[in-house]
Amino acid sequence: MKRLDEKVRNASATIPGQVCLSEHTSKWNMDVYLAVDKEIPDAENMMLSGKFLTKVYEGPFQDTGKWCKDFEQFASSKGVQISKWYMWYTTCPKCAEKYGKNYVVIVALVT
């Protein structure tokens, strides 16, 4: 994250809405997608497109499994299938503790 932050700063780019999506690729790994307002040199720049479904959850990070099960039901009730999952952790653990709230948004590419 520090290297990515440095690349963004060096490119004089901004992060609209502070959006940073995490795609959990395994129990110990995730790919991170940072919204930026311009291409970043020496970074893998990509654009996400498609139809997305989102839902906001509040609570401790340990509730992620519950949120995912709820989101699967939510997507099913909307008549869509989840193709890819992303999590937007709007606060870090220290900030969540400081502010007393921890909002997490599930963002799913759906068909």
C-alpha positions as CSV (number, residue, x, y, z in Angstrom):
1,M,0.0,0.0,0.0
2,K,2.9,2.4,0.7
3,R,4.4,1.8,-2.7
4,L,1.0,2.3,-4.4
5,D,0.4,5.5,-2.3
6,E,3.9,6.8,-3.4
7,K,3.1,6.1,-7.1
8,V,-0.2,8.0,-6.8
9,R,1.4,11.0,-5.1
10,N,4.3,11.1,-7.6
11,A,1.8,11.2,-10.5
12,S,-0.1,14.1,-8.8
13,A,-3.2,12.0,-8.9
14,T,-6.1,12.0,-6.5
15,I,-8.4,9.3,-5.2
16,P,-12.0,10.3,-5.8
17,G,-14.2,9.3,-2.9
18,Q,-11.3,7.4,-1.3
19,V,-12.5,4.3,-3.0
20,C,-10.2,1.3,-2.6
21,L,-11.6,-2.1,-3.5
22,S,-10.2,-5.4,-2.2
23,E,-10.6,-8.6,-4.1
24,H,-9.9,-11.5,-1.7
25,T,-8.1,-14.0,-3.9
26,S,-7.3,-16.4,-1.1
27,K,-7.5,-16.6,2.7
28,W,-4.1,-14.8,2.9
29,N,-4.0,-12.7,-0.2
30,M,-6.0,-9.9,-1.9
31,D,-5.7,-7.7,-5.0
32,V,-6.3,-4.0,-4.3
33,Y,-8.0,-1.7,-6.8
34,L,-7.6,2.1,-6.1
35,A,-9.8,4.6,-7.8
36,V,-7.7,7.3,-9.3
37,D,-8.4,10.3,-11.5
38,K,-5.6,9.6,-14.0
39,E,-3.3,6.8,-15.2
40,I,-0.4,6.0,-12.9
41,P,3.0,5.4,-14.5
42,D,4.6,2.0,-13.6
43,A,1.3,0.6,-12.2
44,E,-1.2,-1.8,-13.7
45,N,-3.9,0.6,-14.7
46,M,-7.3,-0.9,-15.4
47,M,-10.9,0.1,-15.7
48,L,-13.8,-1.8,-14.0
49,S,-17.0,-1.9,-16.0
50,G,-20.2,-3.8,-16.0
51,K,-23.3,-4.1,-13.8
52,F,-22.7,-3.8,-10.1
53,L,-24.7,-4.5,-7.0
54,T,-23.7,-3.0,-3.6
55,K,-24.8,-3.1,0.0
56,V,-23.4,-1.4,3.1
57,Y,-22.7,-3.3,6.3
58,E,-21.7,-2.0,9.7
59,G,-19.9,-3.9,12.4
60,P,-16.6,-5.6,13.2
61,F,-14.5,-7.1,10.4
62,Q,-15.0,-10.6,11.9
63,D,-18.6,-10.3,10.6
64,T,-17.5,-10.5,7.0
65,G,-18.6,-14.1,6.6
66,K,-22.1,-13.2,7.8
67,W,-22.2,-10.2,5.5
68,C,-21.2,-12.3,2.5
69,K,-24.0,-14.9,3.2
70,D,-26.5,-12.0,3.6
71,F,-25.2,-10.5,0.3
72,E,-25.7,-13.7,-1.6
73,Q,-29.3,-13.8,-0.5
74,F,-29.6,-10.1,-1.3
75,A,-28.3,-10.7,-4.9
76,S,-30.6,-13.7,-5.3
77,S,-33.6,-11.6,-4.3
78,K,-32.6,-9.1,-7.0
79,G,-32.5,-11.9,-9.6
80,V,-28.7,-11.6,-10.3
81,Q,-25.7,-13.8,-10.1
82,I,-22.5,-12.7,-8.6
83,S,-19.5,-12.9,-11.0
84,K,-16.9,-11.2,-8.8
85,W,-16.7,-9.8,-5.3
86,Y,-15.0,-6.7,-4.0
87,M,-15.0,-5.3,-0.5
88,W,-14.6,-1.5,0.2
89,Y,-13.3,-1.1,3.7
90,T,-14.2,2.5,4.4
91,T,-12.1,2.7,7.6
92,C,-9.0,1.0,8.9
93,P,-9.3,-0.9,12.2
94,K,-7.8,2.0,14.2
95,C,-10.2,4.5,12.7
96,A,-13.2,2.2,13.2
97,E,-12.3,2.0,16.9
98,K,-11.8,5.8,17.1
99,Y,-15.1,6.7,15.5
100,G,-17.1,3.7,16.9
101,K,-18.4,2.7,13.5
102,N,-17.1,0.4,10.8
103,Y,-18.8,0.6,7.4
104,V,-17.9,-2.0,4.8
105,V,-19.4,-2.0,1.3
106,I,-19.7,-5.2,-0.7
107,V,-19.4,-4.4,-4.4
108,A,-20.2,-7.3,-6.8
109,L,-20.0,-7.5,-10.5
110,V,-23.3,-9.3,-11.4
111,T,-25.0,-10.8,-14.4
